[in-house]
Amino acid sequence: MLTESELMQRIPVWNALSDLFLDTELSDTTHRSIAKVVTKSGFEAQEIHDILWKEVLPAVGDNLRVVAGEWAGFDPEWLKERILSVRANASATLSHVGLISVSDLINITKEEWEKVCGYMPSDLAESLLKRCDVHLMTKELKPQKWWRLW
């Protein structure tokens, strides 16, 4: 359970990272904006990694796997409740079916994340990207239990 202070620290990061899963082409401006929010959050690399891969992706990743996903932005209150539900294991995460596979979703996310990391301080970016490589090379992907793999 997150304290109110932890929640307030996480919300801007959740909102920024959720942009990675909008059904739209992401611009350099968007990548830069996400990087700025994440960098200023005060979170260490491992926590940032966990927020992206264990909280945000399982909560909204399916948006990129449907025909007409959300493109204008997720409602912040809905996003908060959705992620809290995922964190509590009270909500389903990635679907078994989609226009793209979970593996493709992860690859797309990693590609966009690399672009975001390009706007972060190099030590933080290297640490975040290294964590992605290790996890993606060593974990078996299963949609129904995906969030538990990280």
C-alpha positions in Angstrom: 0.0 0.0 0.0 1.4 3.4 -1.0 1.4 6.3 1.5 -0.2 9.5 0.4 3.2 11.0 -0.1 4.4 8.1 -2.3 1.2 8.3 -4.3 1.7 12.0 -4.9 5.3 11.3 -6.1 4.1 8.5 -8.4 1.1 10.1 -10.1 3.1 12.5 -12.4 5.3 9.6 -13.4 2.3 7.4 -14.1 0.7 10.1 -16.2 3.9 10.7 -18.2 4.7 7.1 -18.8 1.2 6.3 -19.9 1.9 8.5 -22.9 4.0 5.6 -24.2 0.8 3.6 -24.6 -1.3 6.1 -26.5 -2.5 5.1 -29.9 -0.5 7.9 -31.6 2.9 8.6 -33.1 5.2 9.9 -30.3 7.3 12.9 -31.1 10.7 14.0 -29.8 8.8 16.6 -27.7 6.8 13.8 -26.0 9.9 11.7 -25.4 11.6 14.8 -23.9 8.6 15.6 -21.7 8.4 12.0 -20.4 12.2 12.1 -19.7 11.9 15.4 -17.8 9.1 14.1 -15.5 10.8 10.8 -14.8 14.2 12.4 -14.2 12.8 15.0 -11.8 10.7 12.4 -9.9 13.5 11.6 -7.5 13.1 7.9 -8.1 16.1 5.6 -8.4 16.5 3.6 -11.6 15.1 0.4 -10.2 11.9 2.1 -9.0 11.5 3.9 -12.4 11.9 0.5 -14.1 9.3 -1.1 -11.9 6.9 1.7 -12.3 7.0 1.4 -16.1 7.1 -2.4 -16.4 5.1 -3.5 -13.4 2.6 -0.7 -13.0 2.0 1.4 -16.2 2.5 -1.2 -18.9 0.2 -3.8 -17.3 -2.4 -1.2 -16.6 -2.6 0.4 -20.1 -0.5 -1.7 -22.5 -3.5 -3.3 -24.1 -4.4 0.2 -25.5 -1.8 -0.5 -28.2 -3.2 -3.9 -28.9 -6.8 -2.8 -29.9 -8.2 -1.4 -33.1 -9.0 2.1 -31.8 -7.1 2.8 -28.6 -7.1 6.0 -26.6 -5.0 8.6 -28.4 -5.8 11.9 -26.6 -4.6 10.8 -23.1 -5.8 8.8 -20.2 -8.0 10.4 -17.6 -5.6 10.9 -14.6 -8.1 9.7 -12.0 -9.0 6.6 -14.1 -5.3 5.9 -14.6 -4.6 6.2 -10.9 -7.4 3.8 -10.0 -6.4 1.4 -12.8 -2.8 1.2 -11.7 -3.7 0.9 -8.0 -5.9 -2.0 -9.0 -3.1 -3.6 -10.9 -0.7 -3.1 -8.0 -3.2 -4.8 -5.7 -3.6 -7.7 -8.2 -7.3 -6.9 -8.2 -7.6 -6.2 -11.9 -6.8 -8.2 -15.0 -3.8 -6.8 -16.9 -2.8 -7.8 -20.4 -5.3 -9.6 -22.5 -4.7 -13.0 -24.1 -5.7 -11.6 -27.4 -4.8 -8.4 -29.3 -3.8 -7.1 -32.7 -0.2 -7.5 -31.6 1.4 -10.0 -29.3 2.6 -9.2 -25.8 6.1 -9.7 -27.1 5.6 -7.1 -29.8 4.1 -4.7 -27.2 7.2 -5.1 -25.1 9.5 -4.5 -28.1 7.6 -1.4 -29.1 7.7 -0.2 -25.5 11.4 -0.8 -25.3 12.0 1.1 -28.5 10.1 4.1 -27.3 11.7 3.8 -23.9 15.1 4.0 -25.5 14.1 7.2 -27.2 12.9 8.6 -23.8 16.2 7.6 -22.1 18.1 9.5 -24.8 16.8 12.7 -23.1 17.9 11.6 -19.6 21.3 12.0 -17.9 23.5 9.2 -19.3 24.1 7.4 -16.0 20.4 7.1 -15.4 19.6 6.1 -19.0 22.3 3.5 -19.0 21.0 2.0 -15.8 17.4 1.9 -17.0 18.3 0.4 -20.4 20.5 -2.2 -18.8 17.6 -3.3 -16.6 15.4 -3.7 -19.7 18.0 -5.9 -21.4 18.5 -8.2 -18.5 14.8 -8.7 -17.9 13.8 -9.1 -21.5 16.5 -11.7 -22.1 15.8 -13.8 -19.1 12.0 -13.9 -18.6 9.4 -16.0 -20.3 6.4 -13.9 -21.3 2.9 -15.0 -20.4 0.1 -12.4 -20.7 -2.0 -13.5 -17.8 0.9 -13.4 -15.3 3.1 -10.9 -17.1 3.3 -8.3 -14.3 4.7 -10.9 -11.9 7.7 -11.6 -14.1 9.5 -8.4 -13.2 
